[in-house]
Amino acid sequence: MDDPTKGLYTETTRRFLTVYRHLRRSSRQMHQEGISGRKFSALRYLYEAGPRTVGQIRNYLYVSDSGASELIARLGKMGFVTRTRSETDNRVVIVDLTPAGRELAQEPPRGGVSLLRERLQTLPQERLSVINEAMTEILVLLEIDDDNP
């Protein structure tokens, strides 16, 4: 590896590790405050999009069916969401915020994935495309199956 390539390799690795550490630190901080980043993301999604099905929340969070169901059950026990059966299809569960959930969701994102989601939405398509291509390459390098949350 020549010197310019080695420098770029070192800088890229450093930046990736900086992002990784930031996300871990942000997640730990939110856990200490009593709610995980994923739970907060779900609350923000419901706050911005309104009542949603379990499947819609699952797709938004990129988690499995059981992962979404467990998360929603925990949010329900914490008093942040309600679950009701759809009037048109009894198999469908609609999740909505309680007043306590709405109050928490109104807080600005504290960092981590919630803040990333909010800020990515503001980027022009060209910049978002470049980031998406880089993230795709990282998934390939780490041998991560993007289709299996």
N, C-alpha and C positions, 0 to 999 in steps of 0.2 A: 504494500500500500504506500503510495507516495505521500509526501507531507500535506499537500492541500486536501487530499482525500481523507487522510487520517484526522486532520483538523475538523473536517465536516462530519466525519463519523463520530468523533468525540463530542462535538457540539450537539448533534442530533440526539445522541444517547443521553446527554445531560438534560436536554430540554424534555425528552420523554419522561425521564425519571423525576424531573421537577413537577410535571403535570401529575404523574402517578402519586407522588408524595402529597401534593396539594389535595388531590381527591381523597386520599386516605385520611389526612388531617381534618378536612372538612367533614367527612363522614363521622369520624370520632367525635368531633365537636357537637354535631347534631345529635348523636346518640347520647352524649352527656346531657344535652338539653331535653332529652326525653323522646325524640322522634328521629327516625332514620331519614336519610336523604330520599330513599325510594318512597317512603310514606309521604314525605313533604311534596315530592313530585306528583304523586297521585292526588293529593289535596289541591295543589295548584292547578292541575289539569281539570279537576271537577269545578274549581272556582272559575276558570277561564271558559270552559266548554259547557258547563251546566251538567245536569244529571246524565250519566252514561251507563252503559251496560258493563258487566264484568269483562266481556270480550273486548270492548273498546279500551278499557283501562289496561288490560293485558297487552294489547297491541301497542299502546302508547308507551308502556314501561319496558317492552321487549322481555317479558317474563313468560313462564309456562302458565297453563290454566290453573294448576294447583297453587303456584306461587302467587298469582293474582287473587285467588280466592282466600288464601291465608292472609295476605296483606289486608284485604278488605275486611276480613273478620277481625283482625287486630285493630284496625281503625274504628270499626264498630264498637268493640269493647272499650276503646279509649274515649268513645263518645263523639267522634269526629264525623262519622258518616252513618247514614241509614241505608238499609237494603229493603226493597219492596219488589214483589213480583209484578211483571208487566201485565196490564189488563188484557192485552191482545194475545200474549203468548206466555203461559204460565211457566215455561222453561227458562224464560229470560228474567234475570235479576237486574233491577235498576238501582244504581248507587247514587246517592245525593249527599251533599254536605249538611251537617247540623249547624246551628248557629256557632258552636264552639269550633267546628271545622272551618267554617267560613272565616271566622276571626283569625285563626292561625294561618290560613291560606292567603289572607290579605297581606301578610308580612312580605317584604321583598325577599327574593331568593338570597340565601346566606352565603352562597358559594357552591362549589362542586357542580354536579350535573344539573341541578335546577337552574343555576345561573347560566351555565353553558347552553341549555335548551333555550332560555330566553334570549340570549345574545345571538345565537346562531340564526334565529328567526329574522334578525335585523340585517343580516349580511346580504349583499347583492349575490345573485346567482353565480357569477363567475368566481367569487371568493369561496362561496360555499362548495362549489364544484372542486376547487383545488384541495380544500380541506377533506372533502369526501374521498378523493383519489388517494390522498396521503393515508387516511384512516384505513382504506381498503388494503393498501400495501402493508400497513402494520399488521392487520389481521392475517394476511398471507404469511408474513414473516414469522408471526407467533403461532401459526398453524391453528388459528381459531376458526371454528365453523360459525359463520355469521348467521346461518339459518336456524341455529339451535340455541335459543336463549338460555 
